[in-house]
Amino acid sequence: DGALNPWWFNKLAYVRQDFDPFLYPELNYRLFEGEYEVVRDIWVFPTPGHTKGHQSVFLKLDGGNYIITGDAIYTQENADTPCLPGLGLFVNPIWWSASMKDIMHKVKVEKATLLWMHDPIEFKTGKKPPEYYK
């Protein structure tokens, strides 16, 4: 819903043709709220702030637990400082802050490694296809 009906200041950030379920009836969309186990040992959980419906991913793998932050925490610096990402690329700083705290709590409880999606150091050192995390 957040992408189909964005707030006025985010409308230009969404290209409806990229995700509209009515344009792609062959795709099997499933709407849900809260945490959701997609398949065994892979969960998505709400991390609003960047967008209303943003989600991050928790992976329980043989080699350890991982959290893919997506756009909930852009970089290691955002988590360490903590500071909001630049350019105002979030819809609600209070939600963003609460989501960051939730992620950092999950890191401690689950002994998880964070995988940043916009960190230049992670981009240089992290695994890229065809490599993968085990």
C-alpha positions as CSV (number, residue, x, y, z in Angstrom):
1,D,0.0,0.0,0.0
2,G,2.9,2.4,0.7
3,A,4.1,2.1,-2.8
4,L,0.7,2.1,-4.4
5,N,-0.4,5.1,-2.4
6,P,2.7,7.0,-1.3
7,W,2.7,10.3,0.5
8,W,2.8,13.3,-1.8
9,F,6.5,14.0,-1.2
10,N,7.4,10.4,-2.2
11,K,5.2,10.0,-5.3
12,L,8.0,10.6,-7.8
13,A,10.1,7.9,-6.2
14,Y,7.7,5.1,-7.2
15,V,7.4,3.9,-10.8
16,R,4.0,2.0,-10.6
17,Q,4.9,-0.2,-13.6
18,D,7.7,-1.7,-11.6
19,F,5.5,-3.3,-9.0
20,D,1.8,-2.9,-9.7
21,P,0.2,-6.3,-9.0
22,F,-2.6,-5.5,-11.5
23,L,-0.1,-5.1,-14.3
24,Y,1.5,-8.5,-13.6
25,P,-1.3,-11.0,-12.7
26,E,1.1,-13.9,-13.1
27,L,3.1,-12.8,-10.0
28,N,1.9,-14.3,-6.7
29,Y,1.8,-11.4,-4.3
30,R,1.0,-12.1,-0.7
31,L,0.2,-9.2,1.6
32,F,0.8,-9.5,5.3
33,E,1.6,-7.4,8.4
34,G,4.2,-7.9,11.0
35,E,6.9,-10.6,10.8
36,Y,6.4,-13.4,8.3
37,E,8.4,-16.6,7.6
38,V,8.8,-16.7,3.8
39,V,10.4,-20.1,3.8
40,R,12.1,-22.1,6.6
41,D,14.7,-19.9,8.3
42,I,14.0,-16.8,6.2
43,W,11.8,-14.1,7.7
44,V,10.9,-10.6,6.8
45,F,10.0,-8.1,9.5
46,P,8.7,-4.5,9.3
47,T,11.3,-1.7,9.4
48,P,9.3,1.4,8.4
49,G,10.9,4.7,8.1
50,H,12.4,4.7,4.6
51,T,8.9,3.9,3.4
52,K,5.7,3.0,5.2
53,G,6.0,-0.7,4.3
54,H,9.7,-1.2,4.3
55,Q,10.9,-4.7,5.4
56,S,14.2,-6.2,6.3
57,V,15.2,-9.8,6.0
58,F,16.5,-12.2,8.7
59,L,18.4,-15.3,7.4
60,K,19.3,-18.3,9.6
61,L,22.0,-20.1,7.7
62,D,24.4,-22.8,8.6
63,G,27.2,-20.3,8.8
64,G,25.4,-17.9,11.0
65,N,22.5,-15.5,11.2
66,Y,22.3,-12.4,8.9
67,I,20.0,-9.4,8.6
68,I,19.7,-7.7,5.3
69,T,18.9,-4.1,6.3
70,G,17.7,-3.0,2.9
71,D,17.0,0.8,3.2
72,A,16.4,0.6,7.0
73,I,20.0,1.3,7.8
74,Y,22.0,2.4,4.8
75,T,25.6,2.1,6.2
76,Q,27.7,1.0,9.1
77,E,28.2,4.7,9.9
78,N,24.4,5.2,10.2
79,A,24.3,2.5,12.8
80,D,27.4,3.5,14.7
81,T,26.7,7.2,15.0
82,P,23.5,6.8,14.9
83,C,22.5,9.2,12.3
84,L,19.8,9.5,9.7
85,P,20.7,8.9,6.1
86,G,21.4,12.0,4.0
87,L,19.2,13.6,1.4
88,G,16.0,13.0,3.4
89,L,15.5,9.6,1.9
90,F,13.0,8.5,4.5
91,V,9.4,9.3,5.2
92,N,9.4,9.3,8.9
93,P,12.5,9.8,11.1
94,I,10.8,8.5,14.2
95,W,9.8,5.3,12.5
96,W,13.3,5.1,11.0
97,S,14.9,5.5,14.4
98,A,12.6,2.8,16.0
99,S,13.4,0.4,13.1
100,M,17.1,0.9,13.6
101,K,16.8,0.1,17.3
102,D,14.7,-3.0,16.5
103,I,17.4,-4.2,14.0
104,M,20.2,-3.6,16.5
105,H,18.3,-5.5,19.2
106,K,17.8,-8.5,16.8
107,V,21.5,-8.4,16.1
108,K,22.3,-8.8,19.8
109,V,19.6,-11.4,20.5
110,E,20.2,-13.5,17.4
111,K,24.0,-12.9,17.2
112,A,23.4,-11.8,13.6
113,T,25.7,-10.1,11.1
114,L,24.3,-7.1,9.3
115,L,24.5,-6.9,5.6
116,W,24.3,-3.2,4.5
117,M,22.9,-2.4,1.1
118,H,24.4,1.0,0.6
119,D,27.7,0.9,2.5
120,P,30.7,1.5,0.2
121,I,33.0,-0.7,2.4
122,E,30.5,-3.5,2.4
123,F,30.2,-3.1,-1.4
124,K,34.0,-3.6,-1.7
125,T,34.3,-6.5,0.8
126,G,31.0,-8.2,0.8
127,K,30.1,-11.3,-1.3
128,K,28.7,-10.7,-4.7
129,P,27.2,-13.2,-7.2
130,P,28.1,-15.9,-7.9
131,E,29.5,-16.0,-4.3
132,Y,27.0,-16.5,-1.5
133,Y,26.7,-16.6,2.3
134,K,26.3,-20.1,3.9
